[in-house]
């Protein structure tokens, strides 16, 4: 049962949809009650369909009746939601509002218009929006409650070793081929000049907005380089703690409608426009640009790196010495240029020395993996000990840079071992413990909370038998 409840619930929470148009008008009935929440037959059908579709997309099926599985997931969601209200759990209401509006807009686009959506759904738009809001709010509270329970769980080295020694070796994961590599990085020397050019562009945009010659959102769509550009630069409402300090400091000083001066963060240079503030939630939009370079400014570090690579190939200089002397990467230069996930941990403010990894799977490269796909495209053609030619890439914050890489080692696919794959086994140990802690918590709350399940639904296959045992007749 390890991870079954947690992962299945994740599938449920990941969906922010509402009942299909046919389900809006079906004759519904209450199937179960948890605390002050009802589980409707239409909800079960919806979630069952989501579970089937999710598993089909992943290429497998379940032996369980999807309707019964959906019922159990909804029972758990309702319990978590009710307990979250009891415990006064806080959620980001601005995020809920945004998700609701995104879903309403999606449904409107699919229908063709609000009028057509109302006609197909047989209800006015405000009723549709309220149904979506209730569902999204419940899912958000439930997910936050679950996160608070399992986020407190920690493991120590002795638990990892115990887990490994007491796990059937056939159940241990196969670790795919991994790469260990080193790099020497160089940023263009004209960074300050490039920043000045970027700052001047943003100041010009700010002047156009302030004087009424252009809309901030229009300029954001045209020029901003982050994902919010498609929304006119609009960011979801959040607390000041949700942003890096220079950005948060600037936002805190703004009044609705005001536009900031240029703000520099590790993500680039910004101008920010305040939309409104509700409680401790700040709602704003921004335009972010990153310094760009002329061709000769990029060519210079490329040539320098190629010269360094040639010296290393001729044994006139070791890679380790070259990294220490020439690399702009402060994380790796002291360690022979060996690439780690230090930058990824630091980027997400989760740095912990024991989490530092030096072995990377193929899927660790590219979007979401933390390492540049450019790195993989360079090392995939190298033999152990070989050095690439210089290539152009960018760091985690999107800043342009150049680098050369050396393939240090290729670790063949193998069964996970305590010596070679401690971090992966630690994660498995943590997930196993989280599952057990959550199960214990769930059992105690099932016992304490009012639960009713209609008689005709009690004979299904429940992963947790306590649901039926706890039924109040």
Secondary structure, 3 states (H helix, E strand, C coil): CCCHHHHHHHHHHHCCCCCCHHHHCCCCCEEEEECCEEEEHHHHHHHHHHHHHHHHHHCCCCCCCHHHHHHHHHHHHHHHHHHHHHCCCCCCHHHHHHHHHHHHHHHHHHHCCHHHHHHHHCCCHHHHHHHHHHHHHHHHHHHHHHHHHHCCCCCCHHHHHHHHHCCCHHHCCEECCEEEEEEEEECCCCHHHHHHHHHHHHHHHHHHHHCCCCCHHHHHHHHCCCHHHHHCCECCCECHHHCCHHHHHHHHHCCCCCECCCEEECCEEEEEEEEEEECCEEEEEEEEECCCCCHHHHHHHHHHHHHHHHHHHCCCCCHHHHHHHHCCCCCCHHHCCECCCHHHHHHCCCCCHHHCCCCEEHHHECCCCCECHHHHHHHCCCCCCCECCCEEEECCCCCEEEEEEEEEEEECCEECCCCCCHHHHHHHHHHHHHHHHHHHHHHHHHHHCCEEECHHHCCCCCCCCHHHHCCCC
